Amino acid sequence: MTAPQDTSRRTLLKAGAALGALTTAGCTGFPTTDESDSTPNGNGSGETDGNSSDGFEIEEVAEGLGHPWGIAFLPNDSRLLVTERLGRLTLVDREDGTLEPVDGTPEVYTEGQGGLLDVTLHPAFPDESWIYLTYAAVNDAGESATHLGRGRIDADEPRLVDFETLHVAEPFVDADGHFGSRAVFDEEGALYVTTGDRQSKEFGPDHVAQDTSNELGATLRLAPDGSIPDDNPFVDDPEARDSIFSYGHRNAQGMTVRPGTDELWQSEHGEGDGDELNVIEAGGNYGWPVATYACEYGTEEPLGDPPDEREDTVEPVYYWECGTGGYPPAGMTFYDGGAFPDWQGDLFVGNLGAEYLGRFAVEGRNVSAAGSLLDGRGWRIRDVEVAPDTGHLYVLVDAEDAPLVRLVPE
């Protein structure tokens, strides 16, 4: 297949005036409901700079996806892969919108937040034709865990062959939420996978996310074959799991490598607010739930110490504190394409509950809110990726009968 031209035959609407830009001091966020007008949430000043003039069109690439979760572009091909949470891996043609199911996927656990979750390619693809999947699956007792597996893709059939489970984030738990489950490779070829805390309510220092003897509430670092790199931060600690790269996470559902750097960025759900953007450091403790800006659901009582008052945890680079309304975050990516020069280097983060795509300006590790896109359409934004050939921004909507859309220059 040849690379697509991404023509605008399926343009939905012109949205140049639909960008409500919000740039404020401090860690300030976006509106969290359609009724909250233009007042940002967070701990900053709340001042805004009016509307952005950036112009784009929204094109529908495909429709009929069932709770899609992750995107992976096939190089030099008109198609991309989309995971659908109910267990389907689908090839989507970017030119004509046709959908082809991919056979050979694993059996998955689809209760609650479980299912077929993220997808990524081996960094040497197509020479190494491995497709990596994260998913929830159960043991014989019906308990569930986050799994990582891979299979070689035959894109002409299409199917996965030689599928194998590479890693299971233990222990298995009798719960159906907080699987984490983003997976990305860094520029050195290491594979990072997020795991959630499985909704543990044992708040305090004994919480599972503060215990490195298990793999819950963590970022795992693996080699492409699933083995443990010998330079992982805890390999010499007999009481810690060798796979752990960072810990103290609640449920990170977004992760990306900042282009041109070795920085691994994550978006993480808090409880009552307390959502975060983090830069991940080897061996770092990200605080949950002993150091957090969140409050317990249904209260305005902080759950832990403020992160900036503790020296043993890593502070977020951006956050939404208790009482602000939060920012339920999902997939994220840095923009490094050529189609939108004004967005170069900006960070895009999907928002689930408030139903929009957030844009953040990043200078070093200083982050500021720069705009909200796609709001007012009732779209829970699950994932966002940049097409490597065209620079267009592809966005997954989380719904039972969902579209895949792309943003192209106006």
KOLNULO-832910 format. One line per 8 residues: number of its first residue (from 1); their letters; for each residue x, z, y of C-alpha. Coordinates in steps of 0.001 Angstrom, whole numbers, plus 500000, padded with zeros to 6 digits. Layout:
BEGIN
NUM) a) X/Z/Y; ...
END
This chain:
BEGIN
1) mtapqdts) 500000/500000/500000; 501098/499419/503575; 500870/501931/506370; 497479/501887/508149; 496866/500744/511668; 494303/503512/512333; 491974/501169/514167; 489075/502627/516128
9) rrtllkag) 486217/501026/514214; 484580/504412/513594; 484828/505972/517034; 482396/508848/517444; 482736/509563/521131; 485139/509654/524031; 486268/513159/524747; 488645/512939/527654
17) aalgaltt) 486625/515383/529714; 485845/517706/526821; 489120/519619/526936; 488522/523005/528516; 492095/524052/529270; 492911/527733/529512; 496377/528796/530627; 496762/532486/531345
25) agctgfpt) 499326/535209/531554; 500146/537324/528523; 498585/536975/525075; 495255/535570/526122; 493014/533486/523929; 489952/531278/523970; 486199/531891/523946; 485054/533074/520538
33) tdesdstp) 481431/531929/520698; 479647/529030/522347; 477837/531560/524557; 480988/533187/525966; 481497/530616/528761; 485125/530124/529854; 486380/533697/529819; 489438/533953/527573
41) ngngsget) 489838/536811/525107; 493010/538787/524651; 495240/541120/526658; 496196/538844/529555; 494862/538280/533040; 491969/536004/532111; 492770/533479/534852; 492269/529769/534091
49) dgnssdgf) 493478/526512/535570; 490312/524450/535195; 489776/521403/533005; 492470/519274/531364; 492518/515531/531997; 494034/514675/528613; 492015/511852/527031; 491315/511119/523390
57) eieevaeg) 488707/509598/521138; 487372/511130/517959; 487164/508830/514944; 485476/509664/511681; 487913/508790/508893; 485746/509855/505944; 482628/511872/505179; 481130/513731/502242
65) lghpwgia) 483980/516180/501585; 483067/519562/500079; 484724/522418/501971; 488058/520592/502399; 491083/522876/502765; 494402/521014/502961; 495872/517606/503872; 498983/515771/502688
73) flpndsrl) 499923/512246/503810; 501353/509834/501248; 504327/508064/502874; 504142/504282/503378; 500557/504348/502180; 497141/504054/503779; 495961/507100/501847; 496208/510851/502134
81) lvterlgr) 495345/513723/499801; 492659/516292/500598; 491888/519415/498588; 488244/520433/498325; 487722/524109/497650; 485234/523588/494824; 488008/522093/492715; 488458/518447/493707
89) ltlvdred) 491637/516737/494799; 490677/513537/496619; 492560/510454/497798; 491184/509328/501148; 491920/505844/502480; 492592/506112/506201; 491598/502484/506799; 488181/502265/505166
97) gtlepvdg) 487267/505904/504424; 486872/505449/500665; 487244/508544/498487; 488832/508565/495035; 488866/511743/492909; 492235/512595/491351; 492059/513683/487708; 494327/516239/486086
105) tpevyteg) 493813/519137/488483; 493791/522740/487215; 490708/524827/486523; 490070/526997/489571; 488110/530111/490481; 485556/529185/493143; 483881/532486/493984; 484066/533814/497540
113) qgglldvt) 487124/532397/499299; 488632/531118/496063; 489052/527556/494891; 491467/524654/495177; 493295/525417/498392; 496466/523865/499817; 498381/520699/498942; 501892/519543/499837
121) lhpafpde) 504396/516954/498608; 507881/517417/497202; 510327/516875/500110; 511980/513990/498206; 508632/512230/497566; 508178/509527/496277; 511482/509694/494374; 510248/513083/493168
129) swiyltya) 506531/512389/492790; 505461/516041/492548; 502252/517161/494231; 502061/520937/494784; 498730/522770/494781; 497779/526344/495542; 494579/527671/494028; 492723/530729/492837
137) avndages) 492445/531207/489075; 491490/534053/486739; 492948/535842/483733; 491102/536729/480536; 489631/539808/482211; 488103/537714/485003; 490498/539013/487641; 491854/536486/490123
145) athlgrgr) 495179/535664/491756; 496783/533034/493975; 498501/530368/491848; 501048/527665/492623; 501291/524588/490411; 502521/521036/490487; 501940/517678/488808; 503293/514172/489190
153) idadeprl) 500857/511812/490863; 499944/508425/489518; 498232/507104/492654; 496989/503936/490952; 494841/505735/488351; 494614/508170/490266; 495594/511322/488367; 498082/514158/488122
161) vdfetlhv) 500244/514179/484990; 502421/516939/483552; 500633/519579/485624; 502247/523004/485279; 501718/526434/486772; 504890/527457/488602; 504053/530899/489938; 501246/533468/489965
169) aepfvdad) 501149/536033/492781; 500631/539266/490881; 498853/541495/490291; 495529/539920/489381; 492707/541664/491274; 488957/542063/490793; 488123/540532/494199; 487217/537111/495572
177) ghfgsrav) 488832/537067/499017; 492128/536879/500902; 494082/534429/498768; 496249/533338/501725; 497470/530108/500169; 499262/527859/502635; 502316/526119/501172; 505096/524324/503059
185) fdeegaly) 508666/523186/502436; 511387/523889/504960; 514118/521440/505946; 516430/522866/503265; 513883/522260/500490; 512665/525826/499943; 508940/526257/499285; 506995/529003/501073
193) vttgdrqs) 503562/530221/499920; 501344/532783/501653; 499357/535388/499737; 496616/537648/501078; 496075/541369/500620; 492997/540665/498443; 490820/542691/500849; 492404/546035/500047
201) kefgpdhv) 490884/548807/502177; 493549/551402/501362; 494622/551498/505002; 497879/553312/505622; 501459/553216/504356; 500349/552938/500700; 498496/549652/501325; 499454/546833/498949
209) aqdtsnel) 500844/544724/501810; 503387/547487/502552; 504492/547652/498902; 507141/545091/497979; 506785/545875/494271; 503776/543505/494272; 503271/540030/495762; 500107/540703/497782
217) gatlrlap) 500044/540303/501557; 503322/538422/501528; 505143/535178/502127; 506848/534008/498926; 509949/531787/498888; 510573/529626/495840; 512672/526684/494734; 510811/523404/494084
225) dgsipddn) 510744/524162/490329; 509220/527607/490942; 512408/529563/490355; 513636/532261/492740; 516395/531305/495225; 519356/533643/494868; 519507/534160/498646; 515996/535608/498954
233) pfvddpea) 516089/538852/500960; 515024/541255/498179; 516852/539878/495136; 519236/542846/495129; 516449/545427/495454; 515363/546541/491962; 512095/547956/493312; 510993/544759/495112
241) rdsifsyg) 509737/541413/493868; 512487/538797/494154; 510011/536146/495336; 509110/537971/498582; 510413/536538/501855; 508246/538616/504224; 505521/541219/503771; 502974/543281/505684
249) hrnaqgmt) 500526/540381/506020; 496743/540568/505785; 495759/536943/505143; 497834/534080/506557; 495875/530824/506241; 498081/528705/508488; 501783/527928/508170; 504112/525245/509500
257) vrpgtdel) 507786/524613/510219; 508557/523953/513879; 510143/520480/514092; 513842/520415/514812; 514265/524095/513946; 514269/526362/510902; 511410/528451/512338; 508519/529191/510005
265) wqsehgeg) 505304/529915/511947; 502098/531439/510594; 498564/532170/511760; 497121/535353/510299; 493683/536924/510201; 493267/540451/511498; 490301/542628/510570; 488215/543495/513624
273) dgdelnvi) 490123/541070/515865; 493901/541595/515594; 494506/537938/514707; 498134/536883/515120; 500618/534056/515460; 503936/535004/513874; 507432/533604/513461; 508598/534625/509999
281) eaggnygw) 511956/536319/509503; 513648/536924/506156; 512781/540396/504908; 510482/541093/507864; 507642/543607/507698; 504729/542196/509745; 502960/545509/509917; 499583/545196/508235
289) pvatyace) 497870/547661/508318; 500248/550289/509774; 501169/548243/512861; 498386/545982/514093; 496279/545161/517132; 493152/545102/514916; 490372/547615/514663; 488364/548439/511553
297) ygteeplg) 485281/546272/511081; 482251/547696/512885; 484304/550018/515092; 486514/549906/518146; 489045/552219/516556; 492564/550798/516167; 493708/550672/512568; 497420/551275/513095
305) dppdered) 500093/551744/515682; 500591/549061/518341; 503283/546746/516960; 505305/546953/520168; 505709/550702/519615; 507391/550400/516201; 510939/549311/515491; 510413/548834/511728
313) tvepvyyw) 507940/545959/512012; 508051/542467/513530; 505813/541885/516543; 503564/538815/516695; 504458/536188/519270; 500766/535947/520182; 497760/538105/519305; 494142/538986/519968
321) ecgtggyp) 493705/542734/520209; 490767/544918/519210; 487764/544310/521451; 488633/540760/522528; 486548/538883/519965; 489589/537580/518101; 490450/534099/516905; 489744/533537/513193
329) pagmtfyd) 492682/531162/512522; 493208/528523/509857; 495660/525634/509380; 498209/524880/512067; 500795/522276/513063; 503212/521477/515853; 502609/518131/517505; 505636/515832/517163
337) ggafpdwq) 504019/512382/517259; 504195/509621/519825; 500492/508998/520430; 500020/511938/522830; 503195/512504/524886; 501588/515335/526853; 501094/517306/523637; 504715/517031/522487
345) gdlfvgnl) 505846/520386/521105; 502415/522010/521406; 501002/524102/518579; 497511/523307/517244; 495618/526005/515327; 492228/525620/513678; 489552/528157/514579; 486878/528960/511990
353) gaeylgrf) 484323/531377/513452; 484334/530001/517001; 484459/526378/515787; 487131/524587/517776; 490761/523477/517681; 493112/525520/519850; 496149/524089/521630; 499037/526357/522592
361) avegrnvs) 502082/525632/524728; 505295/526987/523194; 508572/527557/525030; 511061/529251/522745; 508889/532013/521360; 506726/532326/524461; 503201/531139/523662; 500355/530452/526086
369) aagslldg) 496850/529101/525593; 496718/525493/526793; 493299/524161/525771; 490412/524048/523339; 489395/520804/521615; 486322/519806/519604; 484298/522810/520745; 480531/522539/520970
377) rgwrirdv) 480203/520483/517775; 479658/523318/515311; 482823/522399/513391; 484754/525119/511600; 488298/523746/511803; 490086/524363/508509; 493277/522322/508843; 495108/520002/511227
385) evapdtgh) 498052/517658/510610; 499906/514898/512461; 500005/511457/510807; 503745/510720/510462; 503341/506996/511102; 500818/506842/513954; 501057/510258/515603; 497282/510643/515430
393) lyvlvdae) 495952/514161/514891; 493899/514594/511694; 491399/517451/511506; 489541/518882/508492; 486097/520371/509080; 485059/523150/506703; 481504/522502/505523; 479582/521671/502369
401) daplvrlv) 479240/518034/503491; 482177/517646/505843; 483966/514872/507715; 487646/514227/508114; 488244/513136/511715; 491237/512030/513755; 492081/512141/517429; 493471/508920/518911
409) pe) 494430/508051/522499; 491512/507122/524726
END
